[in-house]
């Protein structure tokens, strides 16, 4: 029997930074609620984006696009974890177990469902849309895998150069956008998947070593920079991707999104005192511990739940209001409640795959581990783009400049996972 959240909470050492755990849970929670709200499903089963229906709401993404906070927290956690487990393959395996195991289960379940639906010809309407959309949030896992893989070398750079290492990554993001928008260099924009997100991740290293001493300055500089770039440059207002837009701040990330990340990191650091006092309360801390234990499973399945709610409404003949109308807004609390209940059922079914695995001594060869994490992250990113629609027709999508199919992406994820995990298991026998 596993340890309960109450027992884990009671066993928490006094030295643990509980505010970081609160930020991790809160940021993923905001992402889930944002996805649920933005899903504007019409009566014919098509899924639109609420921010496209109501463009005036795009400004709220400056508060609710909180993925930078999650990656910032990841940097903090990875710094501490690598210092306690410096061997590369062992570090990778320890960090990836709770990430890849529930992801592989999600991919396996949806892959099998997609195969059955397409063989039976039942993959039209909202079902077909779901097959395409449910994998989109996997991009986040792909980026997170890259952050884990690059932690050891980037942490060494941080320990030597401090803010200079962050500056080098931010400078790379600046150079990429100059080459992209001023010189029209093709494909260079994809480098900012690394420069922007690794720069945010690097802020977590700085936080781990107590080097973010002026968060108000960080927040102000980020907010001013993002405002100037959006007002004067080619950057859109929305800090999340919008359908059909010529330039996105998210895919690939831009300098404007990096400035947005600086503003958010500065803001959450300014709230550190009251946040720490809140999470010091026994009841709040137990809730945070419990939520952290299921966070990845809930994230993987939350779109499945929301699309399932809409599918049930259509299947029962319930009329779907036109998105953004008064009737649509009136339904939001009920849809959220239903999606929460369905997510809870899915979490109950799959949470055991997120349970921590007891550490095993030793580790496999570092080159194999590096190859494994590279294959896994490319596979996850590829699957986030292809989805499971067209599984039997060879549907492909371009991952940077390389076409990838869903079966190929799944094969890369599985191979990568085995390369990271299995050499360690064999040596431990």
PyMOL commands that set and color helices and strands:
alter all, ss='L'
color gray80, all
select helices_A, chain A and resi 5-10+18-38+50-53+55-64+67-84+88-119+125-133+138-161+163-181+188-208+215-232+255-270+272-279+282-292+295-315+326-354+366-386+406-427
alter helices_A, ss='H'
color red, helices_A
select strands_A, chain A and resi 39-41+47-49+396-399+402-405
alter strands_A, ss='S'
color yellow, strands_A
deselect
rebuild
show_as cartoon
